[in-house]
Every structure is written in C-alpha cells, then in structure tokens.
Amino acid sequence: ESEVTKFFDVTAEDLRKGDFYYPEQNCYYCETVPAAGEYVDIDFVSAEENGETLTLHFTLSDLYYGTTSHSLTVKLLPEGGYNYVSYIAE
C-alpha cells in the first residue's frame, strides 16, 4: 500500500474497498495473465509531454495475447516524481 500511494492519488482505505483486497488474510490477490514464469516484452513506441502530463505509448507482447498497444498517462509533480492519471489498452 505504501508503494502504491506514492504514485497513485489513492488512500490505503480506498485500495481496501477494491475487489482484490482480502481482509481475512490482510492481503491483495489478483489472478492475471501472464502467470509466474511467463514473460512479456515491453517495447517503447513514443512519448508526448503536454504541460504537466506525460503520456507513454508502448506495446506488450506475450504468448497469450500476442502484441497489443497501450498508453499510460501520468501527472508530473513539481517536486519530482509523478501521479497516475490513466491507462488505456488501445
């Protein structure tokens, strides 16, 4: 939670309201693809900076989904670092 709240404008309480938090075990769990032992290739495509926002365009390639395009937008903070704004699978 401490690592997530560094980069995302969210509280630990907000995170715990999500579907992936299990209060009985005090943990988060999300079944995802690829699974352990599988690899995803990440290839940078381009970046756009617009004022205080930065958008990164990239592709992900794996055996399950093939190659897919994505973009990640963050707000650049004046003191350095960033906060998450959006993620789009195109």
PyMOL Python script that loads the backbone (N, CA, C, O; Angstrom):
from pymol import cmd

cmd.read_pdbstr("""\
ATOM      1  N   GLU A   1       0.815  -1.194   0.000  1.00  0.00           N
ATOM      2  CA  GLU A   1       0.000   0.000   0.000  1.00  0.00           C
ATOM      3  C   GLU A   1       0.857   1.255   0.000  1.00  0.00           C
ATOM      4  O   GLU A   1       0.530   2.230  -0.678  1.00  0.00           O
ATOM      5  N   SER A   2       1.947   1.242   0.751  1.00  0.00           N
ATOM      6  CA  SER A   2       2.789   2.435   0.808  1.00  0.00           C
ATOM      7  C   SER A   2       3.411   2.744  -0.549  1.00  0.00           C
ATOM      8  O   SER A   2       3.552   3.913  -0.908  1.00  0.00           O
ATOM      9  N   GLU A   3       3.785   1.721  -1.304  1.00  0.00           N
ATOM     10  CA  GLU A   3       4.355   1.948  -2.626  1.00  0.00           C
ATOM     11  C   GLU A   3       3.300   2.468  -3.598  1.00  0.00           C
ATOM     12  O   GLU A   3       3.583   3.368  -4.388  1.00  0.00           O
ATOM     13  N   VAL A   4       2.108   1.926  -3.553  1.00  0.00           N
ATOM     14  CA  VAL A   4       1.039   2.359  -4.458  1.00  0.00           C
ATOM     15  C   VAL A   4       0.658   3.808  -4.180  1.00  0.00           C
ATOM     16  O   VAL A   4       0.476   4.587  -5.116  1.00  0.00           O
ATOM     17  N   THR A   5       0.538   4.176  -2.924  1.00  0.00           N
ATOM     18  CA  THR A   5       0.122   5.547  -2.595  1.00  0.00           C
ATOM     19  C   THR A   5       1.198   6.584  -2.921  1.00  0.00           C
ATOM     20  O   THR A   5       0.906   7.780  -2.953  1.00  0.00           O
ATOM     21  N   LYS A   6       2.431   6.147  -3.163  1.00  0.00           N
ATOM     22  CA  LYS A   6       3.479   7.077  -3.604  1.00  0.00           C
ATOM     23  C   LYS A   6       3.205   7.590  -5.011  1.00  0.00           C
ATOM     24  O   LYS A   6       3.520   8.737  -5.326  1.00  0.00           O
ATOM     25  N   PHE A   7       2.620   6.746  -5.860  1.00  0.00           N
ATOM     26  CA  PHE A   7       2.474   7.058  -7.272  1.00  0.00           C
ATOM     27  C   PHE A   7       1.029   7.257  -7.725  1.00  0.00           C
ATOM     28  O   PHE A   7       0.789   7.772  -8.817  1.00  0.00           O
ATOM     29  N   PHE A   8       0.077   6.861  -6.905  1.00  0.00           N
ATOM     30  CA  PHE A   8      -1.325   6.984  -7.255  1.00  0.00           C
ATOM     31  C   PHE A   8      -2.024   7.836  -6.205  1.00  0.00           C
ATOM     32  O   PHE A   8      -1.754   7.705  -5.011  1.00  0.00           O
ATOM     33  N   ASP A   9      -2.910   8.698  -6.645  1.00  0.00           N
ATOM     34  CA  ASP A   9      -3.638   9.580  -5.740  1.00  0.00           C
ATOM     35  C   ASP A   9      -4.795   8.794  -5.119  1.00  0.00           C
ATOM     36  O   ASP A   9      -5.961   8.993  -5.460  1.00  0.00           O
ATOM     37  N   VAL A  10      -4.437   7.893  -4.195  1.00  0.00           N
ATOM     38  CA  VAL A  10      -5.401   6.995  -3.561  1.00  0.00           C
ATOM     39  C   VAL A  10      -4.922   6.695  -2.145  1.00  0.00           C
ATOM     40  O   VAL A  10      -3.722   6.692  -1.871  1.00  0.00           O
ATOM     41  N   THR A  11      -5.868   6.443  -1.256  1.00  0.00           N
ATOM     42  CA  THR A  11      -5.509   6.081   0.121  1.00  0.00           C
ATOM     43  C   THR A  11      -5.544   4.569   0.289  1.00  0.00           C
ATOM     44  O   THR A  11      -6.122   3.859  -0.534  1.00  0.00           O
ATOM     45  N   ALA A  12      -4.927   4.083   1.351  1.00  0.00           N
ATOM     46  CA  ALA A  12      -4.970   2.649   1.654  1.00  0.00           C
ATOM     47  C   ALA A  12      -6.418   2.204   1.880  1.00  0.00           C
ATOM     48  O   ALA A  12      -6.797   1.091   1.515  1.00  0.00           O
ATOM     49  N   GLU A  13      -7.217   3.080   2.481  1.00  0.00           N
ATOM     50  CA  GLU A  13      -8.630   2.753   2.712  1.00  0.00           C
ATOM     51  C   GLU A  13      -9.361   2.559   1.385  1.00  0.00           C
ATOM     52  O   GLU A  13     -10.191   1.660   1.253  1.00  0.00           O
ATOM     53  N   ASP A  14      -9.046   3.413   0.396  1.00  0.00           N
ATOM     54  CA  ASP A  14      -9.651   3.256  -0.930  1.00  0.00           C
ATOM     55  C   ASP A  14      -9.226   1.942  -1.570  1.00  0.00           C
ATOM     56  O   ASP A  14     -10.051   1.248  -2.164  1.00  0.00           O
ATOM     57  N   LEU A  15      -7.965   1.599  -1.458  1.00  0.00           N
ATOM     58  CA  LEU A  15      -7.469   0.350  -2.026  1.00  0.00           C
ATOM     59  C   LEU A  15      -8.187  -0.851  -1.421  1.00  0.00           C
ATOM     60  O   LEU A  15      -8.513  -1.807  -2.125  1.00  0.00           O
ATOM     61  N   ARG A  16      -8.425  -0.797  -0.147  1.00  0.00           N
ATOM     62  CA  ARG A  16      -9.052  -1.928   0.554  1.00  0.00           C
ATOM     63  C   ARG A  16     -10.527  -2.100   0.195  1.00  0.00           C
ATOM     64  O   ARG A  16     -11.116  -3.137   0.498  1.00  0.00           O
ATOM     65  N   LYS A  17     -11.124  -1.111  -0.439  1.00  0.00           N
ATOM     66  CA  LYS A  17     -12.515  -1.219  -0.885  1.00  0.00           C
ATOM     67  C   LYS A  17     -12.623  -2.004  -2.194  1.00  0.00           C
ATOM     68  O   LYS A  17     -13.724  -2.375  -2.602  1.00  0.00           O
ATOM     69  N   GLY A  18     -11.497  -2.259  -2.852  1.00  0.00           N
ATOM     70  CA  GLY A  18     -11.489  -2.925  -4.146  1.00  0.00           C
ATOM     71  C   GLY A  18     -11.716  -4.423  -4.055  1.00  0.00           C
ATOM     72  O   GLY A  18     -11.692  -5.012  -2.974  1.00  0.00           O
ATOM     73  N   ASP A  19     -11.937  -5.021  -5.215  1.00  0.00           N
ATOM     74  CA  ASP A  19     -12.222  -6.454  -5.308  1.00  0.00           C
ATOM     75  C   ASP A  19     -11.019  -7.344  -5.024  1.00  0.00           C
ATOM     76  O   ASP A  19     -11.182  -8.541  -4.787  1.00  0.00           O
ATOM     77  N   PHE A  20      -9.810  -6.778  -5.042  1.00  0.00           N
ATOM     78  CA  PHE A  20      -8.612  -7.603  -4.899  1.00  0.00           C
ATOM     79  C   PHE A  20      -8.083  -7.659  -3.474  1.00  0.00           C
ATOM     80  O   PHE A  20      -7.084  -8.332  -3.218  1.00  0.00           O
ATOM     81  N   TYR A  21      -8.728  -6.968  -2.545  1.00  0.00           N
ATOM     82  CA  TYR A  21      -8.285  -6.981  -1.146  1.00  0.00           C
ATOM     83  C   TYR A  21      -9.073  -8.029  -0.370  1.00  0.00           C
ATOM     84  O   TYR A  21     -10.299  -8.097  -0.468  1.00  0.00           O
ATOM     85  N   TYR A  22      -8.361  -8.841   0.399  1.00  0.00           N
ATOM     86  CA  TYR A  22      -8.967  -9.890   1.206  1.00  0.00           C
ATOM     87  C   TYR A  22      -8.684  -9.587   2.672  1.00  0.00           C
ATOM     88  O   TYR A  22      -7.603  -9.901   3.170  1.00  0.00           O
ATOM     89  N   PRO A  23      -9.655  -8.972   3.377  1.00  0.00           N
ATOM     90  CA  PRO A  23      -9.409  -8.537   4.755  1.00  0.00           C
ATOM     91  C   PRO A  23      -9.088  -9.681   5.716  1.00  0.00           C
ATOM     92  O   PRO A  23      -8.344  -9.486   6.677  1.00  0.00           O
ATOM     93  N   GLU A  24      -9.637 -10.867   5.469  1.00  0.00           N
ATOM     94  CA  GLU A  24      -9.359 -12.006   6.362  1.00  0.00           C
ATOM     95  C   GLU A  24      -7.880 -12.347   6.381  1.00  0.00           C
ATOM     96  O   GLU A  24      -7.337 -12.729   7.417  1.00  0.00           O
ATOM     97  N   GLN A  25      -7.234 -12.208   5.239  1.00  0.00           N
ATOM     98  CA  GLN A  25      -5.806 -12.508   5.133  1.00  0.00           C
ATOM     99  C   GLN A  25      -4.951 -11.236   5.152  1.00  0.00           C
ATOM    100  O   GLN A  25      -3.723 -11.318   5.175  1.00  0.00           O
ATOM    101  N   ASN A  26      -5.588 -10.070   5.144  1.00  0.00           N
ATOM    102  CA  ASN A  26      -4.891  -8.780   5.084  1.00  0.00           C
ATOM    103  C   ASN A  26      -3.907  -8.762   3.920  1.00  0.00           C
ATOM    104  O   ASN A  26      -2.728  -8.447   4.082  1.00  0.00           O
ATOM    105  N   CYS A  27      -4.434  -9.114   2.718  1.00  0.00           N
ATOM    106  CA  CYS A  27      -3.572  -9.152   1.540  1.00  0.00           C
ATOM    107  C   CYS A  27      -4.371  -8.826   0.287  1.00  0.00           C
ATOM    108  O   CYS A  27      -5.601  -8.769   0.303  1.00  0.00           O
ATOM    109  N   TYR A  28      -3.634  -8.616  -0.799  1.00  0.00           N
ATOM    110  CA  TYR A  28      -4.223  -8.393  -2.107  1.00  0.00           C
ATOM    111  C   TYR A  28      -3.886  -9.585  -2.985  1.00  0.00           C
ATOM    112  O   TYR A  28      -2.794 -10.146  -2.893  1.00  0.00           O
ATOM    113  N   TYR A  29      -4.831  -9.972  -3.841  1.00  0.00           N
ATOM    114  CA  TYR A  29      -4.569 -11.065  -4.770  1.00  0.00           C
ATOM    115  C   TYR A  29      -5.311 -10.782  -6.069  1.00  0.00           C
ATOM    116  O   TYR A  29      -6.491 -10.432  -6.059  1.00  0.00           O
ATOM    117  N   CYS A  30      -4.619 -10.934  -7.168  1.00  0.00           N
ATOM    118  CA  CYS A  30      -5.221 -10.738  -8.487  1.00  0.00           C
ATOM    119  C   CYS A  30      -4.648 -11.790  -9.419  1.00  0.00           C
ATOM    120  O   CYS A  30      -3.444 -11.815  -9.674  1.00  0.00           O
ATOM    121  N   GLU A  31      -5.507 -12.656  -9.923  1.00  0.00           N
ATOM    122  CA  GLU A  31      -5.060 -13.655 -10.893  1.00  0.00           C
ATOM    123  C   GLU A  31      -4.945 -12.971 -12.243  1.00  0.00           C
ATOM    124  O   GLU A  31      -5.917 -12.405 -12.743  1.00  0.00           O
ATOM    125  N   THR A  32      -3.757 -13.024 -12.834  1.00  0.00           N
ATOM    126  CA  THR A  32      -3.532 -12.327 -14.093  1.00  0.00           C
ATOM    127  C   THR A  32      -2.818 -13.213 -15.089  1.00  0.00           C
ATOM    128  O   THR A  32      -2.274 -14.262 -14.742  1.00  0.00           O
ATOM    129  N   VAL A  33      -2.831 -12.777 -16.316  1.00  0.00           N
ATOM    130  CA  VAL A  33      -2.050 -13.402 -17.386  1.00  0.00           C
ATOM    131  C   VAL A  33      -1.058 -12.349 -17.824  1.00  0.00           C
ATOM    132  O   VAL A  33      -1.483 -11.212 -18.025  1.00  0.00           O
ATOM    133  N   PRO A  34       0.193 -12.613 -17.988  1.00  0.00           N
ATOM    134  CA  PRO A  34       0.816 -13.916 -17.879  1.00  0.00           C
ATOM    135  C   PRO A  34       1.005 -14.330 -16.422  1.00  0.00           C
ATOM    136  O   PRO A  34       1.010 -13.493 -15.520  1.00  0.00           O
ATOM    137  N   ALA A  35       1.154 -15.587 -16.218  1.00  0.00           N
ATOM    138  CA  ALA A  35       1.351 -16.133 -14.883  1.00  0.00           C
ATOM    139  C   ALA A  35       2.844 -16.195 -14.571  1.00  0.00           C
ATOM    140  O   ALA A  35       3.679 -15.836 -15.401  1.00  0.00           O
ATOM    141  N   ALA A  36       3.160 -16.647 -13.386  1.00  0.00           N
ATOM    142  CA  ALA A  36       4.557 -16.765 -12.967  1.00  0.00           C
ATOM    143  C   ALA A  36       5.325 -17.625 -13.959  1.00  0.00           C
ATOM    144  O   ALA A  36       4.845 -18.678 -14.380  1.00  0.00           O
ATOM    145  N   GLY A  37       6.497 -17.184 -14.323  1.00  0.00           N
ATOM    146  CA  GLY A  37       7.332 -17.928 -15.253  1.00  0.00           C
ATOM    147  C   GLY A  37       7.147 -17.531 -16.702  1.00  0.00           C
ATOM    148  O   GLY A  37       7.926 -17.945 -17.560  1.00  0.00           O
ATOM    149  N   GLU A  38       6.121 -16.730 -16.992  1.00  0.00           N
ATOM    150  CA  GLU A  38       5.908 -16.252 -18.354  1.00  0.00           C
ATOM    151  C   GLU A  38       6.514 -14.864 -18.505  1.00  0.00           C
ATOM    152  O   GLU A  38       6.694 -14.144 -17.523  1.00  0.00           O
ATOM    153  N   TYR A  39       6.821 -14.501 -19.727  1.00  0.00           N
ATOM    154  CA  TYR A  39       7.475 -13.225 -19.988  1.00  0.00           C
ATOM    155  C   TYR A  39       6.617 -12.348 -20.885  1.00  0.00           C
ATOM    156  O   TYR A  39       5.895 -12.835 -21.755  1.00  0.00           O
ATOM    157  N   VAL A  40       6.711 -11.058 -20.656  1.00  0.00           N
ATOM    158  CA  VAL A  40       6.069 -10.059 -21.509  1.00  0.00           C
ATOM    159  C   VAL A  40       7.161  -9.133 -22.020  1.00  0.00           C
ATOM    160  O   VAL A  40       7.955  -8.608 -21.240  1.00  0.00           O
ATOM    161  N   ASP A  41       7.196  -8.936 -23.326  1.00  0.00           N
ATOM    162  CA  ASP A  41       8.122  -7.965 -23.914  1.00  0.00           C
ATOM    163  C   ASP A  41       7.435  -6.612 -23.942  1.00  0.00           C
ATOM    164  O   ASP A  41       6.308  -6.498 -24.425  1.00  0.00           O
ATOM    165  N   ILE A  42       8.099  -5.587 -23.432  1.00  0.00           N
ATOM    166  CA  ILE A  42       7.594  -4.222 -23.441  1.00  0.00           C
ATOM    167  C   ILE A  42       8.460  -3.419 -24.395  1.00  0.00           C
ATOM    168  O   ILE A  42       9.673  -3.325 -24.211  1.00  0.00           O
ATOM    169  N   ASP A  43       7.839  -2.841 -25.415  1.00  0.00           N
ATOM    170  CA  ASP A  43       8.565  -2.041 -26.392  1.00  0.00           C
ATOM    171  C   ASP A  43       8.034  -0.619 -26.380  1.00  0.00           C
ATOM    172  O   ASP A  43       6.842  -0.389 -26.588  1.00  0.00           O
ATOM    173  N   PHE A  44       8.925   0.333 -26.135  1.00  0.00           N
ATOM    174  CA  PHE A  44       8.585   1.753 -26.143  1.00  0.00           C
ATOM    175  C   PHE A  44       8.288   2.184 -27.572  1.00  0.00           C
ATOM    176  O   PHE A  44       9.030   1.843 -28.493  1.00  0.00           O
ATOM    177  N   VAL A  45       7.200   2.934 -27.761  1.00  0.00           N
ATOM    178  CA  VAL A  45       6.830   3.440 -29.081  1.00  0.00           C
ATOM    179  C   VAL A  45       7.091   4.944 -29.163  1.00  0.00           C
ATOM    180  O   VAL A  45       7.808   5.400 -30.054  1.00  0.00           O
ATOM    181  N   SER A  46       6.515   5.717 -28.239  1.00  0.00           N
ATOM    182  CA  SER A  46       6.701   7.167 -28.257  1.00  0.00           C
ATOM    183  C   SER A  46       6.249   7.772 -26.932  1.00  0.00           C
ATOM    184  O   SER A  46       5.662   7.094 -26.089  1.00  0.00           O
ATOM    185  N   ALA A  47       6.538   9.065 -26.769  1.00  0.00           N
ATOM    186  CA  ALA A  47       6.121   9.799 -25.577  1.00  0.00           C
ATOM    187  C   ALA A  47       5.641  11.176 -25.991  1.00  0.00           C
ATOM    188  O   ALA A  47       6.162  11.774 -26.932  1.00  0.00           O
ATOM    189  N   GLU A  48       4.639  11.671 -25.276  1.00  0.00           N
ATOM    190  CA  GLU A  48       4.120  13.015 -25.511  1.00  0.00           C
ATOM    191  C   GLU A  48       4.065  13.742 -24.175  1.00  0.00           C
ATOM    192  O   GLU A  48       3.478  13.246 -23.214  1.00  0.00           O
ATOM    193  N   GLU A  49       4.679  14.919 -24.121  1.00  0.00           N
ATOM    194  CA  GLU A  49       4.599  15.738 -22.912  1.00  0.00           C
ATOM    195  C   GLU A  49       3.740  16.951 -23.237  1.00  0.00           C
ATOM    196  O   GLU A  49       3.982  17.652 -24.219  1.00  0.00           O
ATOM    197  N   ASN A  50       2.731  17.191 -22.401  1.00  0.00           N
ATOM    198  CA  ASN A  50       1.819  18.302 -22.615  1.00  0.00           C
ATOM    199  C   ASN A  50       1.630  19.018 -21.278  1.00  0.00           C
ATOM    200  O   ASN A  50       0.801  18.621 -20.460  1.00  0.00           O
ATOM    201  N   GLY A  51       2.404  20.070 -21.072  1.00  0.00           N
ATOM    202  CA  GLY A  51       2.333  20.771 -19.791  1.00  0.00           C
ATOM    203  C   GLY A  51       2.808  19.876 -18.673  1.00  0.00           C
ATOM    204  O   GLY A  51       3.962  19.450 -18.651  1.00  0.00           O
ATOM    205  N   GLU A  52       1.914  19.590 -17.742  1.00  0.00           N
ATOM    206  CA  GLU A  52       2.300  18.767 -16.591  1.00  0.00           C
ATOM    207  C   GLU A  52       1.937  17.294 -16.758  1.00  0.00           C
ATOM    208  O   GLU A  52       2.035  16.525 -15.802  1.00  0.00           O
ATOM    209  N   THR A  53       1.517  16.889 -17.963  1.00  0.00           N
ATOM    210  CA  THR A  53       1.229  15.475 -18.184  1.00  0.00           C
ATOM    211  C   THR A  53       2.212  14.859 -19.175  1.00  0.00           C
ATOM    212  O   THR A  53       2.706  15.525 -20.085  1.00  0.00           O
ATOM    213  N   LEU A  54       2.479  13.578 -18.974  1.00  0.00           N
ATOM    214  CA  LEU A  54       3.356  12.800 -19.842  1.00  0.00           C
ATOM    215  C   LEU A  54       2.604  11.532 -20.210  1.00  0.00           C
ATOM    216  O   LEU A  54       2.122  10.816 -19.332  1.00  0.00           O
ATOM    217  N   THR A  55       2.501  11.251 -21.511  1.00  0.00           N
ATOM    218  CA  THR A  55       1.859  10.032 -21.976  1.00  0.00           C
ATOM    219  C   THR A  55       2.897   9.175 -22.685  1.00  0.00           C
ATOM    220  O   THR A  55       3.571   9.630 -23.609  1.00  0.00           O
ATOM    221  N   LEU A  56       3.016   7.933 -22.240  1.00  0.00           N
ATOM    222  CA  LEU A  56       3.929   6.955 -22.835  1.00  0.00           C
ATOM    223  C   LEU A  56       3.109   5.967 -23.655  1.00  0.00           C
ATOM    224  O   LEU A  56       2.111   5.429 -23.176  1.00  0.00           O
ATOM    225  N   HIS A  57       3.531   5.734 -24.885  1.00  0.00           N
ATOM    226  CA  HIS A  57       2.890   4.754 -25.768  1.00  0.00           C
ATOM    227  C   HIS A  57       3.850   3.574 -25.912  1.00  0.00           C
ATOM    228  O   HIS A  57       5.042   3.755 -26.162  1.00  0.00           O
ATOM    229  N   PHE A  58       3.313   2.370 -25.753  1.00  0.00           N
ATOM    230  CA  PHE A  58       4.153   1.174 -25.798  1.00  0.00           C
ATOM    231  C   PHE A  58       3.338  -0.027 -26.243  1.00  0.00           C
ATOM    232  O   PHE A  58       2.108   0.008 -26.251  1.00  0.00           O
ATOM    233  N   THR A  59       4.044  -1.096 -26.615  1.00  0.00           N
ATOM    234  CA  THR A  59       3.376  -2.356 -26.939  1.00  0.00           C
ATOM    235  C   THR A  59       3.803  -3.414 -25.928  1.00  0.00           C
ATOM    236  O   THR A  59       4.909  -3.378 -25.390  1.00  0.00           O
ATOM    237  N   LEU A  60       2.904  -4.345 -25.690  1.00  0.00           N
ATOM    238  CA  LEU A  60       3.178  -5.524 -24.871  1.00  0.00           C
ATOM    239  C   LEU A  60       3.019  -6.742 -25.770  1.00  0.00           C
ATOM    240  O   LEU A  60       2.064  -6.830 -26.541  1.00  0.00           O
ATOM    241  N   SER A  61       3.955  -7.680 -25.668  1.00  0.00           N
ATOM    242  CA  SER A  61       3.884  -8.909 -26.467  1.00  0.00           C
ATOM    243  C   SER A  61       4.076 -10.105 -25.555  1.00  0.00           C
ATOM    244  O   SER A  61       5.047 -10.189 -24.803  1.00  0.00           O
ATOM    245  N   ASP A  62       3.117 -11.042 -25.637  1.00  0.00           N
ATOM    246  CA  ASP A  62       3.240 -12.287 -24.882  1.00  0.00           C
ATOM    247  C   ASP A  62       2.564 -13.411 -25.658  1.00  0.00           C
ATOM    248  O   ASP A  62       1.898 -13.166 -26.664  1.00  0.00           O
ATOM    249  N   LEU A  63       2.736 -14.634 -25.191  1.00  0.00           N
ATOM    250  CA  LEU A  63       2.191 -15.794 -25.893  1.00  0.00           C
ATOM    251  C   LEU A  63       0.667 -15.860 -25.818  1.00  0.00           C
ATOM    252  O   LEU A  63       0.037 -16.418 -26.716  1.00  0.00           O
ATOM    253  N   TYR A  64       0.073 -15.313 -24.784  1.00  0.00           N
ATOM    254  CA  TYR A  64      -1.374 -15.415 -24.579  1.00  0.00           C
ATOM    255  C   TYR A  64      -2.141 -14.409 -25.436  1.00  0.00           C
ATOM    256  O   TYR A  64      -3.085 -14.788 -26.128  1.00  0.00           O
ATOM    257  N   TYR A  65      -1.748 -13.125 -25.401  1.00  0.00           N
ATOM    258  CA  TYR A  65      -2.472 -12.062 -26.098  1.00  0.00           C
ATOM    259  C   TYR A  65      -1.837 -11.637 -27.422  1.00  0.00           C
ATOM    260  O   TYR A  65      -2.481 -10.940 -28.207  1.00  0.00           O
ATOM    261  N   GLY A  66      -0.611 -12.032 -27.686  1.00  0.00           N
ATOM    262  CA  GLY A  66       0.085 -11.526 -28.856  1.00  0.00           C
ATOM    263  C   GLY A  66       0.612 -10.132 -28.563  1.00  0.00           C
ATOM    264  O   GLY A  66       1.031  -9.855 -27.439  1.00  0.00           O
ATOM    265  N   THR A  67       0.598  -9.248 -29.556  1.00  0.00           N
ATOM    266  CA  THR A  67       1.088  -7.881 -29.373  1.00  0.00           C
ATOM    267  C   THR A  67      -0.092  -6.929 -29.283  1.00  0.00           C
ATOM    268  O   THR A  67      -0.971  -6.933 -30.145  1.00  0.00           O
ATOM    269  N   THR A  68      -0.108  -6.115 -28.238  1.00  0.00           N
ATOM    270  CA  THR A  68      -1.177  -5.151 -28.019  1.00  0.00           C
ATOM    271  C   THR A  68      -0.570  -3.784 -27.731  1.00  0.00           C
ATOM    272  O   THR A  68       0.538  -3.685 -27.206  1.00  0.00           O
ATOM    273  N   SER A  69      -1.308  -2.727 -28.080  1.00  0.00           N
ATOM    274  CA  SER A  69      -0.846  -1.354 -27.880  1.00  0.00           C
ATOM    275  C   SER A  69      -1.484  -0.753 -26.633  1.00  0.00           C
ATOM    276  O   SER A  69      -2.638  -1.034 -26.308  1.00  0.00           O
ATOM    277  N   HIS A  70      -0.705   0.086 -25.938  1.00  0.00           N
ATOM    278  CA  HIS A  70      -1.156   0.666 -24.680  1.00  0.00           C
ATOM    279  C   HIS A  70      -0.631   2.088 -24.536  1.00  0.00           C
ATOM    280  O   HIS A  70       0.335   2.478 -25.192  1.00  0.00           O
ATOM    281  N   SER A  71      -1.284   2.857 -23.665  1.00  0.00           N
ATOM    282  CA  SER A  71      -0.747   4.168 -23.301  1.00  0.00           C
ATOM    283  C   SER A  71      -0.964   4.404 -21.814  1.00  0.00           C
ATOM    284  O   SER A  71      -1.982   4.009 -21.245  1.00  0.00           O
ATOM    285  N   LEU A  72       0.001   5.047 -21.207  1.00  0.00           N
ATOM    286  CA  LEU A  72      -0.012   5.360 -19.780  1.00  0.00           C
ATOM    287  C   LEU A  72       0.215   6.856 -19.638  1.00  0.00           C
ATOM    288  O   LEU A  72       1.190   7.393 -20.164  1.00  0.00           O
ATOM    289  N   THR A  73      -0.686   7.534 -18.923  1.00  0.00           N
ATOM    290  CA  THR A  73      -0.552   8.968 -18.709  1.00  0.00           C
ATOM    291  C   THR A  73      -0.338   9.237 -17.228  1.00  0.00           C
ATOM    292  O   THR A  73      -1.039   8.696 -16.374  1.00  0.00           O
ATOM    293  N   VAL A  74       0.645  10.083 -16.942  1.00  0.00           N
ATOM    294  CA  VAL A  74       0.952  10.468 -15.561  1.00  0.00           C
ATOM    295  C   VAL A  74       1.019  11.984 -15.471  1.00  0.00           C
ATOM    296  O   VAL A  74       1.294  12.670 -16.455  1.00  0.00           O
ATOM    297  N   LYS A  75       0.762  12.492 -14.273  1.00  0.00           N
ATOM    298  CA  LYS A  75       0.920  13.922 -13.990  1.00  0.00           C
ATOM    299  C   LYS A  75       2.285  14.101 -13.362  1.00  0.00           C
ATOM    300  O   LYS A  75       2.597  13.473 -12.349  1.00  0.00           O
ATOM    301  N   LEU A  76       3.102  14.958 -13.961  1.00  0.00           N
ATOM    302  CA  LEU A  76       4.440  15.225 -13.431  1.00  0.00           C
ATOM    303  C   LEU A  76       4.321  16.186 -12.255  1.00  0.00           C
ATOM    304  O   LEU A  76       3.656  17.217 -12.355  1.00  0.00           O
ATOM    305  N   LEU A  77       4.960  15.849 -11.153  1.00  0.00           N
ATOM    306  CA  LEU A  77       4.866  16.668  -9.943  1.00  0.00           C
ATOM    307  C   LEU A  77       6.004  17.686  -9.907  1.00  0.00           C
ATOM    308  O   LEU A  77       7.123  17.375 -10.315  1.00  0.00           O
ATOM    309  N   PRO A  78       5.730  18.896  -9.424  1.00  0.00           N
ATOM    310  CA  PRO A  78       6.763  19.939  -9.410  1.00  0.00           C
ATOM    311  C   PRO A  78       7.996  19.559  -8.597  1.00  0.00           C
ATOM    312  O   PRO A  78       9.103  19.985  -8.927  1.00  0.00           O
ATOM    313  N   GLU A  79       7.826  18.764  -7.543  1.00  0.00           N
ATOM    314  CA  GLU A  79       8.955  18.369  -6.698  1.00  0.00           C
ATOM    315  C   GLU A  79       9.660  17.117  -7.216  1.00  0.00           C
ATOM    316  O   GLU A  79      10.563  16.582  -6.573  1.00  0.00           O
ATOM    317  N   GLY A  80       9.225  16.663  -8.396  1.00  0.00           N
ATOM    318  CA  GLY A  80       9.782  15.436  -8.965  1.00  0.00           C
ATOM    319  C   GLY A  80       8.822  14.293  -8.748  1.00  0.00           C
ATOM    320  O   GLY A  80       7.970  14.356  -7.862  1.00  0.00           O
ATOM    321  N   GLY A  81       8.944  13.286  -9.515  1.00  0.00           N
ATOM    322  CA  GLY A  81       8.043  12.147  -9.414  1.00  0.00           C
ATOM    323  C   GLY A  81       6.792  12.362 -10.249  1.00  0.00           C
ATOM    324  O   GLY A  81       6.731  13.274 -11.073  1.00  0.00           O
ATOM    325  N   TYR A  82       5.799  11.516 -10.029  1.00  0.00           N
ATOM    326  CA  TYR A  82       4.586  11.565 -10.826  1.00  0.00           C
ATOM    327  C   TYR A  82       3.425  10.920 -10.078  1.00  0.00           C
ATOM    328  O   TYR A  82       3.620  10.206  -9.095  1.00  0.00           O
ATOM    329  N   ASN A  83       2.208  11.188 -10.565  1.00  0.00           N
ATOM    330  CA  ASN A  83       0.990  10.528 -10.107  1.00  0.00           C
ATOM    331  C   ASN A  83       0.276   9.938 -11.312  1.00  0.00           C
ATOM    332  O   ASN A  83       0.225  10.558 -12.374  1.00  0.00           O
ATOM    333  N   TYR A  84      -0.264   8.763 -11.152  1.00  0.00           N
ATOM    334  CA  TYR A  84      -1.020   8.073 -12.198  1.00  0.00           C
ATOM    335  C   TYR A  84      -2.245   8.887 -12.591  1.00  0.00           C
ATOM    336  O   TYR A  84      -2.926   9.434 -11.723  1.00  0.00           O
ATOM    337  N   VAL A  85      -2.535   8.976 -13.894  1.00  0.00           N
ATOM    338  CA  VAL A  85      -3.754   9.611 -14.399  1.00  0.00           C
ATOM    339  C   VAL A  85      -4.630   8.584 -15.104  1.00  0.00           C
ATOM    340  O   VAL A  85      -5.804   8.437 -14.765  1.00  0.00           O
ATOM    341  N   SER A  86      -4.066   7.860 -16.097  1.00  0.00           N
ATOM    342  CA  SER A  86      -4.881   6.882 -16.819  1.00  0.00           C
ATOM    343  C   SER A  86      -4.008   5.846 -17.525  1.00  0.00           C
ATOM    344  O   SER A  86      -2.824   6.060 -17.785  1.00  0.00           O
ATOM    345  N   TYR A  87      -4.648   4.714 -17.821  1.00  0.00           N
ATOM    346  CA  TYR A  87      -4.020   3.645 -18.580  1.00  0.00           C
ATOM    347  C   TYR A  87      -5.053   3.169 -19.597  1.00  0.00           C
ATOM    348  O   TYR A  87      -6.196   2.890 -19.235  1.00  0.00           O
ATOM    349  N   ILE A  88      -4.663   3.075 -20.849  1.00  0.00           N
ATOM    350  CA  ILE A  88      -5.588   2.649 -21.896  1.00  0.00           C
ATOM    351  C   ILE A  88      -4.960   1.534 -22.706  1.00  0.00           C
ATOM    352  O   ILE A  88      -3.844   1.663 -23.211  1.00  0.00           O
ATOM    353  N   ALA A  89      -5.693   0.438 -22.823  1.00  0.00           N
ATOM    354  CA  ALA A  89      -5.309  -0.618 -23.756  1.00  0.00           C
ATOM    355  C   ALA A  89      -6.019  -0.278 -25.062  1.00  0.00           C
ATOM    356  O   ALA A  89      -7.247  -0.320 -25.133  1.00  0.00           O
ATOM    357  N   GLU A  90      -5.258   0.055 -26.078  1.00  0.00           N
ATOM    358  CA  GLU A  90      -5.837   0.570 -27.335  1.00  0.00           C
ATOM    359  C   GLU A  90      -6.256  -0.531 -28.277  1.00  0.00           C
ATOM    360  O   GLU A  90      -6.757  -0.253 -29.367  1.00  0.00           O
TER     361      GLU A  90
END
""", "prot")
cmd.dss("prot")
cmd.show_as("cartoon", "prot")
cmd.util.cbc("prot")
cmd.orient("prot")
